């Protein structure tokens, strides 16, 4: 039987990721076409707005990795979640683009901060209780948040327009926050010991190989975010796509929910580096698909592949890093997240400007897919360590 405390941490962790990532960060993707329609801003501006969020994510990741917050993670988490919810709500109270930039920036800072803190809290709790294999359940919070926001955004927008949608999502976050406060409590340090040694540790690359993991994860951040930012807009603008564009994002969220669990199982069975490499190659194919054709089938397949890989990749990377560096996990998670965020910051701006200049997302998608492939190739040197005895 799993400890009640561990179950509470898992549920609270899922809800925290829903607030900070699924809603606070990624709901922009599904609300973006409505905002563009109402305000008339360009693809480039849409890219800049996404980039301001990812610049904040980068700064948040850099800062949290250096903060001595080991004994204060729970109160820091709660403050971060409150600020995140406020930035989501305030998006609906203004139509001034410069204020949107500021709000998306602050939201990005909080997303990275919350992600690193809640990941270290939940993963440490799972490790302490020999339940590290359940990390995939925790990471499913991002996919659940994406799927829920994709379902409710269109009907809410039909009644309250795009600005009311932001506010409604913030209210949903408040409800989730109540459960987080109830479920995630500080654990006295004397009761905690990282990593029960009775669990066999899989063969891992050495610490010196971590630089390649950071390179690969940074390139992953640059490439995947092009699809993650623009796929709903691509569907909305496509004359050969039939149906509600928000459903494309729903498919991505739905595919993301079990992806973390599946990727964890595959990584344990066949090797973390190997499955990470394969996942990135598959993702690159999915990113490139709408560059070939933007019909209903290719967009749904692209969204499914995106959802099935992007959080699975994050799950594998963070688990792999914690196996290689099991002490002070929030520091290595911070560095990895910073590289990822740097890639994310560059991706939407370049893709948005390129799409504006060419009046098409085709070149942006091909470029993004190529970057992810390069990232996958940089992992090749790590596969040999998993084969060694």
PEVEN-V644222 format. One record per helix or strand. SS is the DSSP state (alpha for helix, beta for strand). FROM is the first residue (numbers start at 1). TO is the last residue. If there is no record, write none. Layout:
<<SS & FROM & TO> <SS & FROM & TO>>
//
This chain:
<<alpha & 4 & 23> <alpha & 27 & 39> <alpha & 43 & 64> <alpha & 73 & 93> <alpha & 97 & 128> <alpha & 132 & 183> <alpha & 189 & 191> <alpha & 207 & 237> <alpha & 246 & 270> <alpha & 272 & 292> <alpha & 296 & 324> <alpha & 329 & 358> <alpha & 362 & 377> <alpha & 380 & 387>>
//
